Amino acid sequence: MNTTNNYEKELSFQANRRKSSVKFINIVNDLFYDKSIELVLFRNSLINKNASEILSLHEYAGEFVGKPISVFDSVEIAEAIQNLDLPPSKLDIGKLTYEFQLEPSNAHNAVSFISKKLADAKTATKLEPKDVVLYGFGRIGRLLARELATKTGKGDQLRLRAIVTRGEINETVLEKRASLLNNDSVHANFNGTVSVDVENQALIINDTTVHMISANAPEDIDYTEYDINNALIIDNTGAFRDHEALSRHLKSKGAAKVLLTAPGKGVLNIVHGVNQNEHDINKVDIFSAASCTTNAITPILKAVDDTFGVSHGHLETIHAYTNDQNLVDNMHKKYRRGRAAALNMVITETGAGKAVAKALPKLEGKLTSSAIRVPVPNGSLAILNLTFDKATTKDELNACIKSFALEGDLVEQIKYSIDNELVSSDIVGTSAPSIYDSYATIVEGKSNNAVLYIWYDNEYGYSHQVIRLAKYISNVRRFTYY
């Protein structure tokens, strides 16, 4: 056995793979910044990834579909996309590469294959960019700012133009706001640049100006003074939660629509991927993106209800502590939430069980729910104990969720995990709001009863759902191929 020759071959192969990964990265970036075409790999973002991350994502993709997804094939498909005249798009190159591999060997022409697969792109409508204002700049607000800035590209979708906060805006305040955006104890440093413009009271995020506006009331602001028009106001303060309060935003000059990053009363509560198509968004001005927990469980509940029928069930959410709780024992309007968040498991309530019915009316009155806050800063787990109308097995149940994660309207919402050692820290930074733990599923034989475990990044995953909904209600929807 000539181990030296084998090792040399391995070195040569890994070098070629990494060279191809670098080439792939360059094409991904050129498509994004030159043509507003975003490539993803089974819904995993490819922007700002290094060679090792690209190879790791390809390994996951291969395990996910049960067939190797080669970076060499991905480069071939990416080059074919680059050679076509396509409108702004979001394309899953993992799905395209997998389907290309299924083609007969005598039909392996990447350009003609891509032309056929993406033929519908020719009918895509031209996008009109939408100005966005973040009203509030807390945990969700800063993650939204990061994602909006990272995915601005050529600026033909959502454009972050301003951030509204209370209090004086001076050099110290700007520096602190910039620091909080740039540094994050949970989600690491911002993969971009942030500086301050004291004279113009603005943050310069990735070389673009974002105005910092101080206001005590929404109706006091004239956004047109900042050349902001027809804007989407994303309210992440938690202070305005019903139709009357949120309507105050629409009294501001330059504001057109409002999106609340919390459950809302008297407004449309939408879980993107589930019920956004059931409403004429052109006739509605105020929307709610529901809660992080509702966004985590609703896609899974839709999948299993469509397939097996949900008779009834109970939701238990094991949730990371939030800023609403106390750091040390102190007075709180709710008894247990006054105890030190980082030291205690805290029983509390959640309205997610009832809130699901706003997106899935069929489940009205079928779910009870409760919650436990636990001493982790981010990363949560929903446990669904369900009774189905039809009996099933663990394999059938997992196959159902996997099919919804691969095809259809929920591919961005459901990530099907094949990791048998998944823990909460592993899911931090996942853009899907529902991470289905296939190894943890419990079904005894063939039964009507099942226990499902759904992880979710209650900050990052939820923020991506907010942005998906923001694009939808702003009519800046690109052509997609999933």
Secondary structure, 3 states (H helix, E strand, C coil): CCHHHHHHHHHHHHHHHHHHHHHHHHHHHHHHHHHCEEEEECCEECCCCCHHHHHHHHHHHHHHHCCCCCHHHHHHHHHHHHCCCCCCEEEEHHHHHHHHHCCCHHHCCHHHHHHHHCHHHHHCCCCCCEEEEEECCCHHHHHHHHHHHHCCCCCCCEEEEEEEECCCCCHHHHHHHHHHHHCCCCCCCCCCCEEEECCCCEEEECCEEEEEEECCCHHHCEHHHHCCCCEEEEECCCCCCEHHHHHHHHHCECEEEEEECCCCECCEECCCCCCHHHCCHHHCCEEECCCHHHHHHHHHHHHHHHHCCEEEEEEEEEEECCCCCCCCCCCCCCCHHHCCCCCCCEEECCCHHHHHHHHCHHHCCCEEEEEEEECCCCCEEEEEEEEEEEEECHHHHHHHHHHHHHCCCCCCCEEEECCCCCCHHHHCCCCCCEEEECCCCECCCCEEEEEEEEEECCCHHHHHHHHHHHHHHCCCCCEEEC
